[in-house]
Amino acid sequence: MVWRIELSRMVSRFREVVDRHPVVTFFALTYLLSWTVWAPLVFGPGRPGLRTTLLIMLGGFGPAVAALILTWVRGESVRGWFNQILRWRVPLRYWVVALVLPAVFALAGSSLDILVFGGAFDPTPLAALASYPIGMLLVFFVGGGNEEPGWRGFALPRLQARYSALTASLIIGVGWVVWHLPLFVVPGSAQANLPLQFYAIAVVAESVVFTWLYNETGGSVLVAMVLHASVNNSPLFYLAGGSEAIRSPTGYGVVALVIVVAASILVVVYGPERLSNGEIPRGPPEVLADSGRTPPSHPTD
């Protein structure tokens, strides 16, 4: 009986922390979930293979699982949170942006590499275009797109309830980079041997682009998932050596520069406060009437 009372107190204290600091708790829980799964890869033998791939994929669900847990704990609408993933009725131009923009970044970066840094034009990566749809589907479900219900579906609207869209983007971008850090020491991961400094710049700038698209679509996590899948498959369009060349400091550096320029343009055109021409999602989706708890209307972080 005593242990039940103590457990109830612990749960109550946890809920108080979550209610006061939803975003901080989200990042902490995300790191705990993902890094626990990746720990055997970081501290183990670390060999590329099926086990490594599966553990990386499994850990990739950390942001979404953390968002689901905290949405429920805070008494918010799990259905409302999940419905963001099903929000497909958005103007066609945003679907085109989600599918094409990362390829444009890669093409522009490779052009800079060739024209300014002496990179060699190499169209051979395009030979793999036949497998592009399969790659998109894989990344959408288990290779990056599955993170978006957490980053954009939970953290972003809550941060925008207190900060500008630009500030919220930068906070998520930094947290996004930190989340990936263990994978830089895992052989066989997408981050292994990447230039960390340019990777960090690119990811933080990409966060601004993701925020713009999420806000412009009225909070469609589905479109953000497609954009994430396109980003992770975009090295196919790096025509100065493909996926291997883009992993070099020069390759990743020029692509990061292109993304920073694009993000800066979005900030200038749409403004840092909303990164959108319309109203933007601020705070959680609607609360279910039968949730039994009323979440705080103004999260503190």
C-alpha positions, 0 to 999 in steps of 0.5 A: 500500500505504501509503495502505491502512495509513493508511486502516486506521488512520483507520478504527480510530481512528474506531471507537475514538472511536465506541465511547467516545462513541457518542452524541456521535458520533451527534449530530456525524454527524447534523448533518454529514449533514443540514446538508451537504444543507441547506447550499445552502438556507441559503447559496443563494437560498433560495426555496420550491419543489420543490427546497427541499422535496426537500432538506429531506426528504432531510436529514431522513434524517440521524439514521436514516442516522447511527444505521445507520452507527454501529450497524454500525461498533460491531459492534451488531445492525443487525437489532436496531436495525431491528426496533425500527421493526417493533415494532407489538405494543403495547397499543392505548392507546399507538397511540391516544395516538400518534394523538390526543395531539398533537391534544389539545395543539393543541385545548387550546392553541387553547382557551387562546388563545381564553379567555385571549388573546382569540383568535377561534374558527375551525373552518375548519382542520377542513375539511382533515381529509379530507387528514389521512390523506395528510398523516400518511403523508407525514410518517411516511415523509419529514417527521419520522417518518423521524428517529425511528430515530435519536433514539429508536432509537439515542440514547435507549436508549444515554443511558438506559444512563447517565442517567435517562430524564428527563435523556436526554430533555432531552439529546435535546431540546436536540440535536433543537432544534439539529439544526433550527436551519438550517431557521429561515433557509430560506424554505418550511421548516416552521420558517421564521418560527417563534418559536424560543424557544417552539419550543425549549421545545415540542420539549424537552418533547415529547422527554419525551413521546416517551421516555415512549411509547418506554419504555412500549412496550418500545422501539417506534420505530414508535409514536414515528414515528406520534407524530412524524407526529401532532405535525407534522400537529396544527396542523390542530386549532388552532381559533384560526386553524389552522396560520398562527395557531399559528405566532405567538408566542401560538399556539406559546407556549400550545401549548408551555405545554400540552406542558410541563404534560403532560411535567411530569405524566408525570415526576410520575406515572412518575418521572424515572428511568424515565418508565415503569412497567416496565423500559426499553430501556438500551443497544443491541439484541442483538448479532449473533453473526457481527458480528465485533466486540463493542461496549462494554457501557457507553457513556461518553456 
